[in-house]
Every structure is written in C-alpha cells, then in structure tokens.
Amino acid sequence: MSRQEILLLIEQKRSELIKMVAKNGLNSALTIQLSQELDSLLNQYNEYIYKDKKRLPLY
C-alpha cells in the first residue's frame, strides 16, 4: 500500500469515527473498534515516514 493510499484511508476512517462518536458515543464497542483501526493506519503511516527519514542522507 502506498503512502498516499494510507493517507486516504486515514481520512476515510477518521470521518467514519467522527460519525460513529456522534451516533453512539465514545464508549461504544463500534467506536472503539474504529478508533483501533485508525490507530493501525496511523502506525502504518508513521512507519513510512520513519523509513523515508532513514533513507535520507545526513549532512
């Protein structure tokens, strides 16, 4: 999955999460599940960033 694809999925999941919180509250099992899915996507994105920084030459 590309970095851009992950960013798109993050935005979609964030939107879903906001709607879920408005509908079911913060303590709903569905809200918690969506939050964990968003966390996973954010972790994937952070891995991409970390790997990109490791490839850059140090001056």
TAWO-V521005 format. One record per helix or strand of 2 or more residues. SS is the DSSP state (h for helix, s for strand). FROM is the first residue (numbers start at 1). TO is the last residue. If there is no record, write none. Layout:
ss: <SS & SS>
from: <FROM & FROM>
to: <TO & TO>
This chain:
ss: <h & h>
from: <3 & 29>
to: <24 & 55>
